[in-house]
């Protein structure tokens, strides 16, 4: 899905506990995206690197919260987390794709954590 073909969001809301970002799209699809998933799968260069070999697996984010949501033009939002990570720009297409594939992406994340000796509760990066 490209930015040009991505359905337009009709709702973007942060849950009261700041641990879920709710995104609804014009085609009726609605996703509840956990802050942990948004943080550890951040599209930032800090997490993704500039190639697959540079991609980081970030542990210890089970209880992370979103403290700020800022619009970036009319195509994305920048999320700030309570661990001070704020460099990811989350396009509508990225949020849609993450929501559509959250279960498999999160399972891969858990596998990566285990393979690298990390976990969801203790901070660490590999």
N, C-alpha and C positions, 0 to 999 in steps of 0.2 A: 504494500500500500504506500503510495507516494503522498507527499504533502498535498499535491493537487487533487488527489482522489480520496483523501481521508475525509470521512464524514465530519461535519462541523460540530463542535461541542455546543450543547444547549444549556448545560449546567456544570458548574465546577464549584464544589463545596467541600470544606474541611469539616470533618466530624468534630463534635464537641470535645472529645478527648485528644484531638489533634493527631490521631494515629491512623486515620483513613482519609484518603482523598476520593471523593465521589465525583465521577465524571459521567455525564449522560451525553449521548450524541443524537443528532437529528434523525438518524435512522432507527431510533428507539433502543439502541444498545446502551446499557448502563453498567459501569464497572465501579467496584469499591476496591481501591488500590491501597494495600497496607503501606504505611510509612516505611516499614522495614524493607519491603521489596523496592520501593521507590529509591530509598537511600543506597542499598547495596547494588542496584542495577542502574544507578545514576548514569546518564549519558555524558557526564563530564569526562574530560581527558584525564583528570585525577584518578578516576576509577577505570575507565575504558582504555586508557592509554591511546597510542596512535596506531596500534596494531594488536592483533589477538595475543601475541606474545607479551605485550605490555599490560594486558588487562589484569586488574587487581581483584582478588577475592577479599571482601571486607567482612570480618566477623564482629560479634558483639553488638549488633544493632537491633536485637529483638524488641527493645523498649524505646527505640528512637521516636521522637515526635517531630512533626512539621510545625515550625514556629512562624513561617511567613510564606505567602504565595503572592508573587508579583507577576503581572502581565509582562510579556516580552513581545512588543508589537501586537499583531493580531494572529500570531501563529503558535504561541507557546507561553509557558509559565516558567519562572525560576522559583524553585523551592528552596527554602532555608530550613535546616534541621537543627535540633537542639544540641547536636555534636559539632556545630559550627560549619558543617559542609553546606555550601551554598553556590557551587559553581556549575551545577547541572542545569541545562535549559531543556525542558520537557516539551517537545512539540506535540500538537494534537495527534499527529500520526504515531509518535512514540507512545503516548498514553493509550491510544486505541490498541496498538499492537501488543503492548505489555498486558493490558487487560484481557485481550483475546487469548493470550498464551500464558497467562500468569501461572497456572498449575505446572506446566512443563518447565517453564523458566525457573520457578522457585525450586522445583525438584532438582534441577541441574545445579542451582546455587547450593543446596544442601549437600549434594554429592561433592561439589568443589570444596566446601568447608571440611567435610570428612577427610577427603584426600589430602588436604593440606594441614590437617591437625588443628583446625580452627573450630569454633562453635558460635552459636547465636548469642551467647551470653557474655563471653569474654572478648574484649577488644583485641584485634589483631588484623594484620594485613599481609597477604602473600600473593 
